[in-house]
């Protein structure tokens, strides 16, 4: 799966499920702009694990990994690569 597809899917999920349908720029700081909170992170993790058949390590659940759409996409790619190695 291409990074652009992952990025778009995550952006759309956050808009629809966590931001009441309100658009925000794809490079926004999700935490600083209060677009995602701790409950939102948990919903997002559930979505990511289900959608991409991955398991996100607890050690990776840190603010910097959920600060931007790019950071979240990178986390998904890393988790997908880890799954392939198993």
MDTraj code that builds the backbone (N, CA, C; nanometers):
import mdtraj as md
import numpy as np

residues = "UNK UNK UNK UNK UNK UNK UNK UNK UNK UNK UNK UNK UNK UNK UNK UNK UNK UNK UNK UNK UNK UNK UNK UNK UNK UNK UNK UNK UNK UNK UNK UNK UNK UNK UNK UNK UNK UNK UNK UNK UNK UNK UNK UNK UNK UNK UNK UNK UNK UNK UNK UNK UNK UNK UNK UNK UNK UNK UNK UNK UNK UNK UNK UNK UNK UNK UNK UNK UNK UNK UNK UNK UNK UNK UNK UNK UNK UNK UNK UNK UNK UNK UNK UNK UNK UNK".split()
xyz = np.array([
    [0.0853, -0.1184, 0.0000],
    [0.0000, 0.0000, 0.0000],
    [0.0892, 0.1238, 0.0000],
    [0.0513, 0.2199, -0.0771],
    [0.1293, 0.3422, -0.0912],
    [0.1074, 0.4358, 0.0283],
    [0.2126, 0.5097, 0.0630],
    [0.2057, 0.6031, 0.1754],
    [0.0969, 0.7075, 0.1544],
    [0.0776, 0.7521, 0.0301],
    [-0.0263, 0.8524, 0.0027],
    [-0.1655, 0.7982, 0.0339],
    [-0.1881, 0.6707, 0.0036],
    [-0.3179, 0.6089, 0.0328],
    [-0.3404, 0.5992, 0.1833],
    [-0.2362, 0.5623, 0.2549],
    [-0.2462, 0.5521, 0.4006],
    [-0.2738, 0.6899, 0.4598],
    [-0.1988, 0.7886, 0.4154],
    [-0.2146, 0.9255, 0.4644],
    [-0.3567, 0.9762, 0.4408],
    [-0.4080, 0.9551, 0.3217],
    [-0.5432, 1.0003, 0.2880],
    [-0.6473, 0.9313, 0.3745],
    [-0.6323, 0.8013, 0.3929],
    [-0.7300, 0.7254, 0.4713],
    [-0.7306, 0.7713, 0.6180],
    [-0.6134, 0.7960, 0.6738],
    [-0.6033, 0.8437, 0.8120],
    [-0.6651, 0.9831, 0.8237],
    [-0.6336, 1.0702, 0.7306],
    [-0.6876, 1.2064, 0.7300],
    [-0.8403, 1.2020, 0.7270],
    [-0.8951, 1.1205, 0.6373],
    [-1.0411, 1.1091, 0.6259],
    [-1.1035, 1.0534, 0.7537],
    [-1.0390, 0.9543, 0.8150],
    [-1.0914, 0.8972, 0.9393],
    [-1.0966, 1.0034, 1.0491],
    [-0.9893, 1.0777, 1.0645],
    [-0.9859, 1.1791, 1.1704],
    [-1.0918, 1.2859, 1.1448],
    [-1.1058, 1.3292, 1.0206],
    [-1.2084, 1.4294, 0.9886],
    [-1.3470, 1.3768, 1.0245],
    [-1.3791, 1.2573, 0.9779],
    [-1.5145, 1.2034, 0.9947],
    [-1.5439, 1.1552, 1.1363],
    [-1.4481, 1.0865, 1.1968],
    [-1.4748, 1.0203, 1.3243],
    [-1.4316, 1.0996, 1.4477],
    [-1.3328, 1.1847, 1.4328],
    [-1.2786, 1.2521, 1.5508],
    [-1.2924, 1.4036, 1.5475],
    [-1.3258, 1.4590, 1.4319],
    [-1.3300, 1.6049, 1.4193],
    [-1.4653, 1.6542, 1.3679],
    [-1.5696, 1.5788, 1.3935],
    [-1.7068, 1.6178, 1.3572],
    [-1.7229, 1.6605, 1.2119],
    [-1.6474, 1.5978, 1.1230],
    [-1.6601, 1.6273, 0.9812],
    [-1.5933, 1.7560, 0.9363],
    [-1.5267, 1.8245, 1.0280],
    [-1.4613, 1.9508, 0.9929],
    [-1.3240, 1.9248, 0.9317],
    [-1.3031, 1.9828, 0.8133],
    [-1.1766, 1.9667, 0.7416],
    [-1.0642, 2.0379, 0.8161],
    [-0.9451, 1.9826, 0.8075],
    [-0.8241, 2.0485, 0.8559],
    [-0.7111, 2.0135, 0.7597],
    [-0.6112, 2.0981, 0.7560],
    [-0.4977, 2.0764, 0.6658],
    [-0.4246, 1.9479, 0.7036],
    [-0.3779, 1.8780, 0.6032],
    [-0.3150, 1.7481, 0.6245],
    [-0.1845, 1.7591, 0.7038],
    [-0.1207, 1.8761, 0.7040],
    [0.0043, 1.8925, 0.7780],
    [-0.0166, 1.9586, 0.9151],
    [-0.1402, 1.9631, 0.9605],
    [-0.1719, 2.0257, 1.0896],
    [-0.1091, 1.9482, 1.2054],
    [-0.0764, 2.0209, 1.3117],
    [-0.0305, 1.9596, 1.4362],
    [-0.1557, 1.9164, 1.5120],
    [-0.1847, 1.7883, 1.5094],
    [-0.3103, 1.7362, 1.5633],
    [-0.3253, 1.7599, 1.7130],
    [-0.2155, 1.7525, 1.7845],
    [-0.2209, 1.7685, 1.9300],
    [-0.2304, 1.9162, 1.9669],
    [-0.1436, 1.9970, 1.9097],
    [-0.1422, 2.1400, 1.9422],
    [-0.2733, 2.2079, 1.9030],
    [-0.3312, 2.1674, 1.7912],
    [-0.4560, 2.2282, 1.7453],
    [-0.5792, 2.1593, 1.8043],
    [-0.5561, 2.0696, 1.8993],
    [-0.6631, 1.9992, 1.9710],
    [-0.7574, 1.9232, 1.8776],
    [-0.7011, 1.8671, 1.7717],
    [-0.7802, 1.7880, 1.6780],
    [-0.7923, 1.6430, 1.7234],
    [-0.7059, 1.6028, 1.8166],
    [-0.7091, 1.4667, 1.8683],
    [-0.6715, 1.4699, 2.0162],
    [-0.7435, 1.3915, 2.0956],
    [-0.7137, 1.3806, 2.2384],
    [-0.6835, 1.2342, 2.2694],
    [-0.6682, 1.2011, 2.3976],
    [-0.6299, 1.0645, 2.4334],
    [-0.7338, 0.9614, 2.3903],
    [-0.8608, 0.9940, 2.4022],
    [-0.9651, 0.9012, 2.3559],
    [-0.9613, 0.8888, 2.2039],
    [-0.9339, 0.9985, 2.1370],
    [-0.9210, 0.9961, 1.9918],
    [-0.8048, 0.9091, 1.9471],
    [-0.6944, 0.9161, 2.0211],
    [-0.5787, 0.8316, 1.9896],
    [-0.6171, 0.6844, 2.0013],
    [-0.6921, 0.6494, 2.1049],
    [-0.7329, 0.5095, 2.1229],
    [-0.8246, 0.4640, 2.0088],
    [-0.9175, 0.5492, 1.9680],
    [-1.0051, 0.5158, 1.8545],
    [-0.9235, 0.5013, 1.7266],
    [-0.8280, 0.5907, 1.7088],
    [-0.7430, 0.5869, 1.5906],
    [-0.6589, 0.4596, 1.5884],
    [-0.6028, 0.4218, 1.7018],
    [-0.5237, 0.2989, 1.7092],
    [-0.6090, 0.1786, 1.6714],
    [-0.7293, 0.1724, 1.7241],
    [-0.8206, 0.0624, 1.6899],
    [-0.8474, 0.0596, 1.5394],
    [-0.8735, 0.1762, 1.4812],
    [-0.8960, 0.1873, 1.3368],
    [-0.7741, 0.1399, 1.2583],
    [-0.6564, 0.1853, 1.2977],
    [-0.5338, 0.1494, 1.2263],
    [-0.5065, -0.0001, 1.2342],
    [-0.5206, -0.0564, 1.3533],
    [-0.4933, -0.1988, 1.3705],
    [-0.5907, -0.2843, 1.2909],
    [-0.7157, -0.2447, 1.2873],
    [-0.8168, -0.3190, 1.2119],
    [-0.7986, -0.3006, 1.0617],
    [-0.7807, -0.1786, 1.0191],
    [-0.7708, -0.1472, 0.8761],
    [-0.6465, -0.2068, 0.8114],
    [-0.5349, -0.2006, 0.8807],
    [-0.4077, -0.2424, 0.8211],
    [-0.3563, -0.3755, 0.8758],
    [-0.4364, -0.4429, 0.9580],
    [-0.3999, -0.5723, 1.0156],
    [-0.2608, -0.5664, 1.0792],
    [-0.2449, -0.4679, 1.1672],
    [-0.1183, -0.4475, 1.2369],
    [-0.1444, -0.4435, 1.3869],
    [-0.0365, -0.4499, 1.4619],
    [-0.0440, -0.4286, 1.6061],
    [0.0568, -0.3197, 1.6394],
    [0.0083, -0.2127, 1.6985],
    [0.0957, -0.1012, 1.7346],
    [0.1504, -0.1273, 1.8741],
    [0.2832, -0.1330, 1.8837],
    [0.3490, -0.1577, 2.0116],
    [0.3140, -0.0477, 2.1114],
    [0.2903, -0.0878, 2.2351],
    [0.2587, 0.0101, 2.3399],
    [0.3676, 0.1160, 2.3525],
    [0.4911, 0.0758, 2.3338],
    [0.6020, 0.1704, 2.3457],
    [0.5960, 0.2798, 2.2386],
    [0.5253, 0.2534, 2.1292],
    [0.5122, 0.3505, 2.0201],
    [0.3977, 0.4497, 2.0424],
    [0.3187, 0.4291, 2.1463],
    [0.2058, 0.5190, 2.1729],
    [0.2585, 0.6377, 2.2543],
    [0.3170, 0.7309, 2.1793],
    [0.3740, 0.8528, 2.2364],
    [0.3216, 0.9710, 2.1564],
    [0.3104, 1.0872, 2.2190],
    [0.2545, 1.2037, 2.1490],
    [0.3189, 1.2319, 2.0136],
    [0.4502, 1.2205, 2.0049],
    [0.5168, 1.2540, 1.8788],
    [0.4761, 1.1614, 1.7631],
    [0.4296, 1.0407, 1.7941],
    [0.3860, 0.9484, 1.6889],
    [0.2432, 0.9751, 1.6419],
    [0.1740, 1.0655, 1.7099],
    [0.0360, 1.0989, 1.6736],
    [0.0179, 1.2494, 1.6533],
    [0.1285, 1.3196, 1.6392],
    [0.1249, 1.4655, 1.6280],
    [0.0807, 1.5128, 1.4901],
    [0.1170, 1.4383, 1.3876],
    [0.0800, 1.4753, 1.2507],
    [0.0322, 1.3514, 1.1748],
    [-0.0366, 1.3745, 1.0651],
    [-0.0796, 1.2635, 0.9799],
    [0.0429, 1.1879, 0.9285],
    [0.1489, 1.2591, 0.8936],
    [0.2706, 1.1940, 0.8451],
    [0.3299, 1.1033, 0.9522],
    [0.3356, 1.1500, 1.0754],
    [0.3901, 1.0681, 1.1839],
    [0.3070, 0.9411, 1.2026],
    [0.1764, 0.9539, 1.1944],
    [0.0878, 0.8378, 1.2081],
    [0.1088, 0.7424, 1.0909],
    [0.1192, 0.7957, 0.9709],
    [0.1437, 0.7130, 0.8519],
    [0.2763, 0.6384, 0.8642],
    [0.3788, 0.7073, 0.9118],
    [0.5092, 0.6434, 0.9319],
    [0.4985, 0.5295, 1.0328],
    [0.4204, 0.5497, 1.1377],
    [0.3993, 0.4460, 1.2383],
    [0.3304, 0.3244, 1.1769],
    [0.2328, 0.3476, 1.0917],
    [0.1632, 0.2377, 1.0235],
    [0.2612, 0.1603, 0.9357],
    [0.3401, 0.2309, 0.8564],
    [0.4384, 0.1661, 0.7681],
    [0.5370, 0.0834, 0.8501],
    [0.5871, 0.1394, 0.9583],
    [0.6803, 0.0685, 1.0455],
    [0.6161, -0.0581, 1.1013],
    [0.4923, -0.0485, 1.1446],
    [0.4211, -0.1642, 1.1994],
    [0.3952, -0.2693, 1.0918],
    [0.3663, -0.2255, 0.9698],
    [0.3453, -0.3193, 0.8589],
    [0.4751, -0.3936, 0.8265],
    [0.5861, -0.3222, 0.8263],
    [0.7161, -0.3851, 0.7996],
    [0.7496, -0.4862, 0.9085],
    [0.7201, -0.4497, 1.0326],
    [0.7468, -0.5399, 1.1446],
    [0.6650, -0.6679, 1.1299],
    [0.5393, -0.6556, 1.0868],
    [0.4545, -0.7730, 1.0654],
    [0.5117, -0.8639, 0.9573],
    [0.5700, -0.8054, 0.8529],
    [0.6269, -0.8846, 0.7438],
    [0.7484, -0.9648, 0.7893],
    [0.8195, -0.9122, 0.8886],
    [0.9396, -0.9790, 0.9384],
    [0.9065, -1.0988, 1.0258],
    [0.7855, -1.1041, 1.0769],
    [0.7472, -1.2120, 1.1687],
    [0.7189, -1.3394, 1.0957],
])
top = md.Topology()
chain = top.add_chain()
for i, resn in enumerate(residues, 1):
    res = top.add_residue(resn, chain, resSeq=i)
    for name in ("N", "CA", "C"):
        top.add_atom(name, md.element.get_by_symbol(name[0]), res)
traj = md.Trajectory(xyz[None], top)
